[in-house]
Amino acid sequence: MWCFHGEADDDVVIAPSSRRSTLDVGSIGTNNQRTALLGVYSSPPKWDTDASVEACTACQEQFDLLNRKHHCRACGQVFCSSCTNHTDQVVKYGLMTPVRLCAACAATAQRENPFYAIHFPLLQEGGTFVKQGLLIERTVKMQLVGQVLQYQSLVGDKLTGDVKAIQMDSISSVKAVGAKGLEITTLTQQHRQDALSALERNRWVDALQASIDIRQYHAKIQDDVKAAKVAQEHAEMVRVIEGLDSIEARKIQMQQARLEKNQSRREALRAKYGLN
């Protein structure tokens, strides 16, 4: 019975109406890279139109007859040829033939491609694990569905009972324990299950760790963008303040010059008319 299980493994209990046995790839991605699992989309973003861009997104060089426009196949933005001189696969978009990329997307593809080619299919397909309870053990099927790692009791070849879920963005670490054990640590608790073999356990440790690494990679990109924006805003504020200070200093200088000029005129008049 479920009440005999000694561990609290129910971060989320998914309602029957929202249970899914297969991965809906289109539901994985969101515009928020920090909360999304990996920034996955079912297709590349829509391209920026040529008419809407007059200069390279990266170097700001104006386009003309010689400096032509090129689209990065990953982000859809418009660049000059020098700023899109990278080529690589973009596995998460199904682009298995090398395509033109900007520098930022090329760096991201280099980080992400091994995960999507090797680890993501494993998480998508799911695996069988054994969870140890206080009095009994049970076999579960664990599988990535949308933004969560779901698992459910497996009896024979049939799934039964509540669907439990571990939010992927709450996973802080994963490690191998014991001969075949896998321990997933979230913000609030630890989840322990045993794979059917040490090899399978190691594959899951590698896959989950890769997902953590990529999520942290995207989080750092976001932090860097925010930091750059703050620095730019600060520099603009300093420029405005310095400009105002310069204007104020110029006003004081002009006032002082007028005072000195008036004083000089008064002294000249006194001297001319012999006034004390």
SULQUIUR-V281825 format. One record per pair of residues at least 6 apart in sequence whose C-alpha atoms are under 8 Angstrom apart, sorted by the first residue. I is the first residue (numbers start at 1). GAP is how many residues later the second one is. D is the distance in Angstrom with one decimal. If there is no record, write none. Layout:
i	gap	d
I	GAP	D
I	GAP	D
This chain:
i	gap	d
4	129	6.9
4	130	6.1
4	131	6.2
4	132	7.5
5	127	7.8
5	128	4.2
5	129	5.0
5	130	6.8
5	131	7.2
6	127	5.1
6	128	4.3
6	129	7.7
7	126	6.5
7	127	7.4
9	155	7.5
9	181	8.0
9	182	6.4
10	154	5.6
10	155	6.9
11	153	7.1
11	154	6.2
11	155	6.1
12	152	5.6
12	153	5.0
12	154	6.7
13	149	6.6
13	150	5.8
13	151	4.8
13	152	6.4
14	148	7.1
14	149	5.4
14	150	6.3
14	151	7.1
15	147	7.8
15	148	7.6
16	146	7.7
16	147	7.9
19	144	7.1
20	125	7.3
21	124	7.9
22	102	7.8
22	103	8.0
22	123	6.9
23	101	6.2
23	121	6.8
23	122	4.9
23	123	6.4
24	121	6.8
24	122	6.3
25	15	8.0
25	16	7.3
25	17	6.0
25	121	7.0
26	15	6.2
26	16	4.9
27	14	7.9
27	119	5.6
27	120	8.0
28	8	7.2
28	9	7.0
28	11	7.6
28	12	5.8
28	13	6.6
28	117	8.0
28	118	4.6
28	119	5.9
29	7	6.1
29	8	7.4
29	9	7.4
29	10	5.2
29	11	4.4
29	12	4.8
29	13	7.7
30	6	5.8
30	9	6.5
30	10	7.5
30	11	7.6
31	8	7.5
32	7	7.7
33	6	5.3
33	182	7.7
33	185	6.2
33	186	6.9
33	189	7.7
34	181	6.9
34	184	6.6
34	185	5.2
34	188	7.6
35	134	6.2
36	111	6.8
36	133	7.1
36	179	7.9
37	110	5.7
37	131	6.1
37	132	6.1
37	174	7.5
37	178	6.4
38	173	6.9
38	176	6.3
38	177	5.5
38	180	7.7
39	179	7.9
40	52	6.5
41	51	7.2
41	52	6.9
42	50	7.8
42	51	6.4
43	50	5.3
43	51	7.8
44	29	7.3
44	30	6.0
44	31	7.0
44	32	7.6
44	49	5.9
45	29	7.1
45	30	6.0
45	31	6.0
46	30	6.0
47	24	7.2
47	28	7.5
47	29	4.0
47	30	6.2
48	23	8.0
48	28	5.9
48	29	5.5
48	30	6.7
50	19	7.3
50	28	7.3
53	25	7.0
54	8	6.0
54	9	5.9
55	6	5.3
55	7	4.2
55	8	5.4
55	24	7.6
56	6	6.5
56	7	7.1
56	13	7.7
56	22	6.2
56	23	4.4
56	24	5.4
56	27	8.0
57	20	7.1
57	21	6.1
57	22	5.4
58	21	6.6
58	25	6.7
59	24	7.4
61	19	7.7
63	6	6.8
63	17	7.6
67	13	6.5
67	14	7.6
68	12	6.1
68	13	7.0
69	9	6.2
69	10	5.9
69	11	5.4
69	12	7.2
70	8	5.5
70	9	5.3
70	10	5.8
70	11	6.3
70	14	7.1
71	6	5.6
71	7	4.6
71	8	6.2
71	13	7.7
71	29	7.6
71	30	7.8
72	6	6.5
72	7	7.2
72	12	6.5
72	28	5.7
72	29	4.6
72	30	5.5
72	33	7.9
73	26	6.5
73	27	6.0
73	28	5.9
74	16	7.1
74	27	6.5
74	31	6.3
75	30	7.0
79	23	7.5
83	19	5.8
83	20	6.7
84	16	6.2
84	17	5.2
84	18	4.3
84	19	6.7
85	15	6.8
85	16	6.9
85	17	7.0
85	18	7.9
86	14	5.9
86	15	5.1
86	16	6.3
86	17	6.6
86	20	6.4
87	11	5.4
87	12	5.0
87	13	4.8
87	14	5.6
87	19	7.1
88	9	7.4
88	10	4.1
88	11	5.6
88	12	7.1
88	13	7.2
88	18	6.7
88	21	7.2
88	22	7.8
89	6	5.6
89	7	5.1
89	8	5.5
89	9	4.4
89	10	6.2
89	20	7.1
89	24	7.4
90	6	6.5
90	8	7.6
90	9	7.8
90	19	5.8
90	23	6.5
91	18	7.8
91	21	7.9
91	22	5.5
91	25	6.1
91	26	6.6
92	20	7.8
92	21	7.2
92	24	6.0
111	103	7.4
112	102	6.9
115	92	7.3
115	95	6.5
115	96	7.5
119	84	7.8
119	87	7.5
119	88	4.7
119	89	8.0
119	91	7.6
120	87	7.0
122	82	7.7
122	85	7.5
123	20	5.8
123	21	5.3
123	81	7.7
123	84	7.3
124	19	6.1
124	20	5.2
124	21	7.2
125	18	6.5
125	19	7.7
126	15	6.8
126	16	5.3
126	17	4.0
126	18	6.7
127	14	5.7
127	15	5.4
127	16	6.6
128	11	6.9
128	12	5.8
128	13	4.7
128	14	6.3
128	67	6.7
128	68	7.0
129	10	5.7
129	11	5.3
129	12	6.3
129	13	7.2
129	64	6.1
129	65	5.4
129	66	4.7
129	67	6.4
130	7	6.7
130	8	5.7
130	9	4.5
130	10	6.1
130	63	5.5
130	64	5.0
130	65	6.4
130	66	7.7
131	6	5.7
131	7	5.5
131	8	6.3
131	9	7.1
131	61	6.8
131	62	4.7
131	63	6.4
132	6	6.7
132	60	7.9
132	61	6.9
138	15	6.7
138	16	7.7
139	14	5.8
139	15	5.4
139	16	7.2
140	11	6.1
140	12	5.2
140	13	4.3
140	14	4.9
141	10	5.2
141	11	5.5
141	12	6.4
141	13	6.0
141	18	7.6
142	7	6.8
142	8	5.6
142	9	4.2
142	10	6.9
143	6	5.6
143	7	5.4
143	8	6.3
144	6	6.1
147	20	6.4
147	21	5.9
147	22	7.7
148	17	6.0
148	18	5.5
148	19	4.5
148	20	5.2
149	16	5.5
149	17	5.0
149	18	6.3
149	19	6.3
150	13	6.5
150	14	5.6
150	15	4.3
150	16	6.3
151	12	5.8
151	13	5.3
151	14	6.3
152	7	6.3
152	8	6.5
152	9	6.6
152	10	6.4
152	11	4.9
152	12	6.2
153	6	5.7
153	7	5.4
153	8	6.1
153	9	7.8
153	10	8.0
154	6	6.2
166	20	8.0
169	46	7.8
170	16	5.2
170	17	5.7
171	13	6.9
171	14	5.8
171	15	4.3
171	16	6.8
171	41	7.4
172	12	8.0
172	13	5.8
172	14	5.3
172	15	6.7
172	40	7.3
173	11	6.2
173	12	5.3
173	13	7.1
173	36	7.2
173	39	7.6
174	8	7.3
174	9	5.7
174	10	4.6
174	11	6.1
174	31	6.3
174	34	6.9
174	35	6.3
175	7	6.0
175	8	5.4
175	9	6.8
175	30	6.1
176	6	4.8
176	7	6.3
176	25	7.3
176	26	7.1
176	29	6.7
177	6	6.6
179	19	6.4
180	14	5.3
180	15	5.5
180	16	7.1
180	17	5.8
180	18	4.6
180	21	5.9
181	11	6.9
181	12	5.7
181	13	4.2
181	14	6.2
181	17	7.8
181	20	6.7
182	10	5.7
182	11	5.4
182	12	5.9
182	13	7.2
182	19	6.3
182	23	7.0
183	7	6.6
183	8	5.5
183	9	4.5
183	10	6.7
184	6	5.6
184	7	5.0
184	8	6.5
185	6	6.3
194	7	7.4
195	6	5.2
269	6	7.8
270	6	6.5
